[in-house]
Amino acid sequence: MSILLPHIPAIGWPTRRTGARWLFCASVVAVLVALPFGGLLVQAIQGSPGLWVHLISSILPVALADTLVLLCGVGIVTTAIGTAMAWLVTAHAFPGRRIVEWALLLPLAVPTYIIAYAYLDILHPIGPVQGAVRWILGYSSPRQFRLPDVRSMTGCILLLGFVLYPYVYIPVRAMFLTQSANLVDAARMLGVPRRAIFWNVALPLARPAVAVGVSLALMETLNDVGAAEFLGVRTLTVSIYTTWITRSDLPGAAQIALSLLLIVVVLVALERWARRRQRYSGDARRHRELEPRPVRGLRGAALLILCLIPILIGFAAPAFYLIVEASKRVRYAGLSPRLVDEAVSTISLATIATAVTVLFGVVIAYTNRLRPGAVSSWSYRLATMGYAAPGTVVAIGVLIVLATADRLVDQTAIDWFGISTGLLFIGSGAALIYAYATRFLAISAGSIDAGLARIPVSLDQASRSLGQSPTGTLRHVHLPLSKAAITAAGLLVFVDCVKELPATLLLRPLNIETFATHLYGEAARGTYEEASIAALAILLIGMVPVILLSRIGRSGH
């Protein structure tokens, strides 16, 4: 007797035809992300030779010198604070450690331009800090005594360092937590003193994490335009903005942006070079996590105070200032009708950009899983290159591409229908959404790719054996199982869109203000009270990823 089995289609995972449409879509997304950088290069080349001579002689030397000094200073400060805090909360058990362990993440919620905005008023010669110092010393006038002006390179380095150190703290703390205690025990058996364990064992093993964290902090430094301009530091990013907006010189701005992009490439190359020979492996069967050493009494209190200093400077002081100023503004003048419009604009633009970015992230991440190979790998790399570029660079590239598209559409509409479409893309906010998606696609694709990687391939094969297409497999298998990763990606992208200042300043439609641009305009005019509510709103929204990171940190610990 023979048994007739139903025909089961071949799984073929993957085959030449499997996911061809997904591969095409991923390639299109990668091209869309790469187009602004190509447009930037074309525009820079088209600039007159005399323009390069002018830039090299009058603008680039000062801007390049300030940028390099700022990068070196911020790199040193973030490395020192982030590494020290990570070691203190990992290797020592002191009263309050559990609280400061996650509270050290709070400065991530403060955009760089907000901390500059807050401290310009807090440390003003007639502000509360200098007034209190003069009262203690017995002086009555700023002419008798005043602290050094915060509008300086030193002030910019310190403020950016105290708000960006979590980029180093997070990966270094994770590295310290995963280091085996056996290595520390072996070092002590070889005669290494307890105080030298950090320098001779822990820090050398954490160098790859330090390199990654510092590179991220420096990328954020390069992206900053508000803090540097408020504090009187003329970086390349500020020069791009002033060259474009003040002088209406797009080719010149494109050439400066190209120079800034080269610095980004050098930073990425240096980060990879620093980790080229760093390898670490441990025996999972004998792995034992490093146990923190109990510290009590005055030493424990000293460690707690030491950990509270970055939290105070990087988050608590500016947050308290914003709360006080916002309450004053509401008490005496109420909520401005402008804030409602700005809230609608901010949330609408960020929501649309988040939806587009998450959709593109799903396409890139799923294609990379569905059709692993050279094409999908390069599509992933191209699609995620925007996060390494400052917002001003992305904005100029997007403007060049969409301005060309606007001209083509307008001319076609005139030729065919006799009507002019005007600035269809740039005037509608599409340019800003395009810039957001280009800039933050790496966050979306990376988070979703990590979520998909946790799903066994056997589920894909089972779904295909039951007759599901690649799209059906995504809909019925991957999306339900990776909801947490997709949600986290959406939240992170949304918050970054709300906080993004350079691209928003340069590409927002006419008569449209967001919280970030409102804050920038008021701070530039020195009317701090008017912008306090917008700044506080940005700060509260920025706390969303901090809460997520703290939950991840506790679960991982």
C-alpha positions in Angstrom: 0.0 0.0 0.0 1.4 3.4 -0.9 0.7 6.7 0.9 0.2 9.8 -1.2 1.8 12.8 0.5 0.7 16.3 -0.5 3.1 18.3 -2.5 5.3 20.5 -0.4 7.0 23.4 -2.2 10.7 23.6 -1.9 11.8 26.0 0.7 14.8 27.3 -1.2 16.0 29.6 1.5 17.3 31.7 -0.1 17.1 31.2 -3.9 17.9 33.4 -6.8 14.2 34.5 -7.1 13.4 34.6 -3.4 13.0 38.2 -2.2 14.0 39.8 -5.5 11.4 42.6 -4.9 12.7 43.1 -1.4 16.3 43.4 -2.7 15.2 45.9 -5.3 13.4 48.0 -2.6 16.4 47.9 -0.3 18.6 49.1 -3.2 16.2 51.9 -3.9 16.3 53.0 -0.2 20.1 52.8 -0.2 20.2 55.0 -3.4 17.8 57.5 -1.8 20.1 57.8 1.2 23.3 58.1 -0.9 21.8 60.7 -3.3 22.2 63.7 -1.0 25.9 62.9 -0.6 26.3 62.6 -4.3 24.5 65.9 -4.8 26.8 67.5 -2.2 29.8 66.4 -4.1 28.5 67.6 -7.5 27.6 71.0 -6.0 31.0 71.4 -4.3 32.8 70.5 -7.6 30.7 73.1 -9.5 31.8 75.9 -7.2 34.2 78.3 -8.8 38.0 77.8 -8.1 38.1 81.3 -6.6 35.6 80.2 -4.0 37.9 77.5 -2.8 40.7 80.1 -2.5 38.4 82.4 -0.5 37.3 79.5 1.8 40.9 78.3 2.4 42.2 81.8 3.1 39.5 83.2 5.3 37.0 80.7 6.6 38.4 77.2 6.7 41.6 77.9 8.9 39.7 79.3 11.8 36.7 76.9 11.5 39.0 73.9 11.1 41.2 74.9 14.0 38.2 75.5 16.3 36.6 72.2 15.2 39.7 70.2 15.9 40.3 71.8 19.3 36.7 71.3 20.2 36.8 67.6 19.1 40.0 67.0 21.1 38.7 68.7 24.2 35.3 66.9 24.1 37.1 63.6 23.5 39.3 64.0 26.5 36.4 65.2 28.8 34.0 62.5 27.7 36.6 59.8 28.0 37.6 60.8 31.5 34.1 61.2 32.9 32.5 58.3 31.1 35.2 55.8 31.9 35.6 57.0 35.5 31.9 56.8 36.2 31.6 53.4 34.6 34.4 52.0 36.8 33.1 53.6 40.0 29.6 52.2 39.7 30.8 48.8 38.5 33.7 48.0 40.8 32.4 49.7 44.0 29.3 49.2 46.1 28.6 52.4 47.9 25.4 53.9 49.2 23.2 55.2 46.4 25.0 53.3 43.7 21.8 51.7 42.3 20.4 55.2 41.8 23.4 56.9 40.2 24.0 53.9 38.0 21.0 54.8 35.8 20.9 58.5 36.7 24.2 58.9 35.0 22.3 58.3 31.7 20.1 61.4 32.3 22.3 63.9 30.4 21.4 62.0 27.2 18.0 63.7 27.5 19.6 67.1 27.2 20.4 68.2 23.6 23.6 70.1 23.3 22.0 73.4 22.4 19.7 73.3 25.4 22.6 72.9 27.9 24.3 75.9 26.2 21.0 77.9 26.3 20.5 77.1 30.0 24.0 77.8 31.2 24.2 81.1 29.3 21.6 82.4 31.7 22.7 80.4 34.8 26.3 81.6 34.5 25.5 85.1 33.3 27.4 87.9 35.1 24.1 89.0 36.7 22.8 85.4 37.0 22.1 83.3 40.1 25.5 81.6 40.3 27.8 84.6 39.9 25.4 86.6 42.1 25.7 84.0 44.9 29.5 83.9 44.6 29.8 87.7 44.8 27.5 87.7 47.9 29.7 85.1 49.6 32.8 87.1 48.8 31.3 90.4 49.8 31.1 92.0 46.4 28.1 93.9 45.1 28.8 94.5 41.4 29.9 92.4 38.4 32.6 95.1 37.9 34.2 94.1 41.2 34.2 90.3 40.5 33.0 88.0 37.7 33.8 84.5 36.7 35.3 83.6 33.3 32.8 84.0 30.5 31.1 80.7 29.5 31.2 82.0 25.9 34.5 80.5 25.2 36.2 77.4 23.8 36.8 76.1 27.3 33.1 76.6 28.3 31.9 74.9 25.1 34.3 71.9 25.7 33.2 71.4 29.3 29.4 71.8 28.7 29.5 69.4 25.7 31.6 67.0 27.6 29.2 66.9 30.6 26.2 66.3 28.3 27.9 63.8 25.9 29.8 61.6 28.4 27.0 58.9 28.5 28.0 57.9 25.0 31.2 56.6 26.6 29.7 55.6 29.9 27.2 53.1 28.4 29.5 50.9 26.3 32.4 51.0 28.9 30.1 50.1 31.8 28.7 47.2 29.7 32.3 46.1 29.0 33.2 46.3 32.7 30.1 44.2 33.6 31.0 41.5 31.2 34.7 41.3 32.2 35.5 38.1 34.0 36.5 38.4 37.7 39.0 35.6 37.0 41.2 38.1 35.1 41.2 40.4 38.2 42.0 37.4 40.4 44.8 36.4 38.1 46.2 40.0 38.2 46.2 40.0 42.0 47.9 36.6 42.1 50.7 38.1 39.9 51.2 40.9 42.4 49.2 43.8 40.8 47.9 46.1 43.6 44.2 46.7 43.8 44.5 50.3 42.8 46.4 49.3 39.7 43.8 46.8 38.5 41.9 49.6 36.7 44.9 50.8 34.7 46.6 47.5 34.0 43.6 45.1 33.5 40.2 46.8 33.2 41.0 49.8 31.1 43.1 48.0 28.4 40.3 45.5 27.9 37.8 48.3 27.7 39.7 50.3 25.0 37.3 49.1 22.1 34.3 50.3 24.1 36.0 53.6 24.8 36.8 54.1 21.1 33.2 53.4 20.1 31.8 55.7 22.8 34.2 58.6 22.0 33.5 58.3 18.3 29.7 58.7 18.9 30.3 61.7 21.2 32.5 63.3 18.6 29.8 62.7 15.9 27.3 64.5 18.1 29.8 67.3 18.6 30.2 67.7 14.8 26.4 67.7 14.4 26.0 70.6 16.9 25.3 74.0 15.6 23.3 75.7 18.4 25.7 75.2 21.4 28.8 76.2 19.4 27.1 79.3 18.0 25.7 80.4 21.4 29.1 79.9 23.0 31.0 81.8 20.3 32.9 78.8 18.8 33.1 79.0 15.0 33.2 75.4 14.0 32.8 74.0 10.5 29.1 73.2 11.2 28.4 76.8 12.2 30.4 78.0 9.2 28.2 75.9 6.9 25.0 77.4 8.4 26.2 81.0 8.2 27.6 80.6 4.7 24.3 79.3 3.4 21.8 81.4 5.4 23.7 84.7 5.9 25.6 84.8 2.6 23.2 82.7 0.4 26.2 80.9 -0.9 25.1 77.3 -1.5 28.3 76.2 -3.4 30.4 77.5 -0.5 28.3 75.8 2.1 28.6 72.6 0.1 32.4 72.8 -0.1 32.6 73.4 3.7 30.2 70.5 4.2 32.4 68.3 2.1 35.4 69.2 4.3 33.3 68.3 7.4 32.3 65.0 5.8 36.0 64.2 5.3 36.6 64.7 9.0 33.7 62.3 9.8 35.4 59.7 7.5 38.7 60.2 9.3 37.0 59.8 12.7 35.3 56.5 11.6 38.6 55.3 10.2 40.4 56.1 13.4 37.8 54.4 15.5 38.2 51.2 13.5 42.0 51.5 13.5 42.0 51.8 17.3 40.0 48.5 17.5 41.9 46.6 14.8 43.9 44.4 17.1 41.5 44.3 20.1 40.3 40.8 20.7 38.9 39.3 23.9 37.4 35.9 24.6 36.5 34.1 27.7 35.5 30.7 28.8 31.7 30.8 29.4 31.9 27.7 31.7 34.3 29.6 34.1 33.0 33.1 33.6 32.4 35.0 36.8 31.3 38.6 36.8 33.3 41.2 38.6 31.8 41.7 42.1 31.8 45.4 43.3 33.9 46.0 46.4 31.8 47.4 49.4 32.8 51.0 50.3 31.2 52.6 53.4 31.7 55.6 55.5 33.3 58.8 54.2 34.8 57.0 51.2 31.5 55.8 50.2 30.0 59.3 50.6 32.9 60.7 48.5 32.2 58.3 45.7 28.5 59.1 45.7 29.3 62.9 45.5 31.8 62.2 42.7 29.1 60.4 40.7 26.5 63.1 41.4 28.6 65.9 39.9 28.1 64.9 36.2 24.4 64.3 36.9 24.1 67.8 38.5 26.0 69.6 35.8 24.7 67.7 32.8 21.1 67.3 33.8 19.8 68.5 37.2 20.9 72.1 37.0 19.6 72.8 33.4 16.4 70.9 34.1 15.8 72.8 37.3 16.5 76.1 35.5 14.0 75.2 32.8 11.3 74.2 35.3 11.7 77.5 37.2 11.7 79.7 34.0 8.8 77.8 32.5 6.7 78.2 35.7 7.5 82.0 35.7 6.4 82.3 32.1 3.2 80.4 32.7 2.4 82.3 35.9 2.8 85.8 34.4 1.9 85.4 30.7 0.2 82.0 30.4 0.9 79.6 27.6 1.6 81.3 24.3 -0.7 80.3 21.4 2.5 79.8 19.4 3.4 76.8 21.5 0.3 74.9 20.4 1.2 75.4 16.7 4.8 74.5 17.4 3.7 71.3 19.3 1.6 70.3 16.3 4.4 71.0 13.9 7.0 69.2 16.0 4.9 66.1 16.6 3.5 65.9 13.1 6.9 66.2 11.3 8.5 63.7 13.8 5.6 61.2 13.5 5.7 61.2 9.7 9.5 61.0 9.6 9.4 58.1 12.1 6.9 56.1 10.1 9.0 56.5 6.9 12.2 55.7 8.7 10.9 52.6 10.4 9.4 51.4 7.1 12.7 51.9 5.4 14.4 50.2 8.4 12.2 47.1 8.0 13.0 46.9 4.3 16.7 47.2 4.9 16.9 44.8 7.9 14.6 42.2 6.4 16.3 42.2 3.0 19.6 41.7 4.8 18.1 38.6 6.5 16.2 37.3 3.4 18.9 37.7 0.8 22.4 37.8 2.5 25.0 38.7 0.0 27.0 41.5 -1.5 24.0 43.6 -2.8 22.1 43.5 0.5 25.3 44.1 2.5 26.2 47.2 0.5 22.6 48.4 0.6 22.7 48.1 4.4 25.9 50.1 4.6 24.8 52.8 2.2 21.4 53.1 4.0 23.0 53.6 7.4 25.7 56.0 6.4 23.6 59.1 7.1 23.9 58.8 10.9 27.6 59.5 10.7 27.0 62.7 8.8 26.1 65.9 10.7 22.6 67.3 10.1 23.9 70.3 8.2 25.7 68.1 5.7 22.6 66.0 5.2 20.4 69.1 4.9 22.5 70.7 2.2 22.6 67.4 0.2 18.9 67.0 0.5 18.3 70.6 -0.6 20.5 70.1 -3.7 18.7 66.9 -4.7 15.1 68.1 -4.1 15.7 71.6 -5.5 16.7 69.8 -8.8 13.6 67.6 -8.5 11.4 70.7 -7.9 12.8 72.4 -11.0 12.2 69.3 -13.1 8.6 68.8 -11.9 7.8 72.5 -12.2 9.1 72.7 -15.8 7.3 69.5 -16.7 4.0 70.8 -15.3 4.4 74.1 -17.2 5.2 72.3 -20.5 2.4 69.8 -20.2 -0.4 71.6 -18.3 0.6 75.2 -18.3 0.7 75.5 -14.5 3.6 76.0 -12.1 4.0 73.6 -9.1 6.5 75.8 -7.3 8.6 74.3 -4.5 6.6 71.1 -4.3 9.1 69.1 -2.2 11.0 71.8 -0.3 8.0 74.0 0.5 5.9 71.1 1.8 8.1 69.7 4.5 9.0 66.7 2.4 12.7 67.8 2.3 12.8 67.9 6.1 11.2 64.4 6.4 13.7 63.1 3.8 16.6 64.6 5.8 15.3 63.0 9.1 14.9 59.6 7.4 18.4 59.8 5.9 20.0 60.9 9.2 18.3 58.4 11.5 17.8 55.3 9.3 20.8 53.7 10.9 19.0 53.7 14.3 15.9 52.1 12.8 17.7 49.5 10.7 20.1 48.6 13.4 17.5 48.1 16.1 15.2 46.1 13.8 18.1 44.0 12.5 19.0 43.1 16.0 15.4 42.1 16.7 15.2 39.9 13.6 18.6 38.3 14.5 17.0 36.8 17.6 14.3 34.9 15.5 15.5 31.4 14.5 15.8 30.8 10.8 13.9 27.6 11.3 10.7 29.6 11.7 11.3 31.2 8.3 11.8 27.8 6.8 8.6 26.5 8.4 6.7 29.4 7.2 7.9 28.9 3.6 7.2 25.2 3.8 3.6 26.1 4.6 3.4 28.2 1.4 4.0 31.7 2.8 5.8 34.2 0.6 8.6 36.3 2.0 6.2 39.1 2.6 3.7 36.8 4.3 6.5 35.4 6.4 7.4 38.9 7.5 3.8 39.8 8.3 2.9 36.6 10.2 6.2 35.6 11.8 8.7 38.4 12.0 6.6 41.5 12.8 4.8 39.8 15.8 8.0 38.5 17.2 10.0 41.7 16.7 7.4 44.2 17.9 9.6 45.3 20.8 12.5 46.1 18.6 10.4 48.0 16.1 8.7 50.0 18.8 12.1 50.8 20.4 13.4 51.9 17.0 10.3 54.1 16.5 10.7 55.8 19.9 14.4 56.5 19.4 13.8 57.9 15.9 10.9 60.0 17.1 12.9 61.6 19.9 15.9 62.3 17.7 13.6 64.0 15.1 12.2 66.2 17.8 15.7 67.1 19.1 17.3 67.6 15.7 18.2 71.3 15.2 20.6 71.8 12.2 18.5 70.0 9.6 15.3 71.5 11.0 16.7 75.0 10.9 17.8 74.7 7.3 14.9 72.8 5.7 11.7 73.6 7.6 8.9 75.1 5.4 8.3 78.9 5.6 6.2 80.0 8.6 6.7 76.6 10.3 8.4 76.6 13.8 9.2 73.6 15.9 10.2 73.5 19.6 13.9 73.3 18.5 13.8 76.2 16.1 11.7 78.3 18.5 14.3 77.7 21.2 17.2 78.5 18.9 15.6 81.8 17.8 14.8 83.0 21.3 18.2 82.1 22.6 19.9 83.9 19.7 17.9 87.0 20.7 18.6 86.6 24.4 14.9 86.2 25.4 15.4 83.1 27.4 12.0 83.2 29.2 10.1 82.8 26.0 11.9 79.6 25.1 11.9 77.9 28.4 8.6 76.0 27.9 9.8 74.7 24.5 13.1 73.7 26.0 11.4 71.9 28.8 9.1 70.0 26.4 12.2 68.8 24.4 13.9 67.7 27.6 10.8 65.7 28.7 10.6 64.0 25.3 14.3 63.3 25.4 13.9 61.4 28.6 12.1 58.6 26.7 15.2 56.8 25.4 16.9 57.4 28.8 14.1 55.4 30.5 14.4 52.7 27.9 18.2 52.5 28.4 17.9 52.4 32.1 15.4 49.5 31.9 17.7 47.6 29.6 20.6 48.3 31.9 18.7 46.9 34.9 17.6 43.8 33.1 21.0 43.3 31.7 22.6 43.6 35.1 
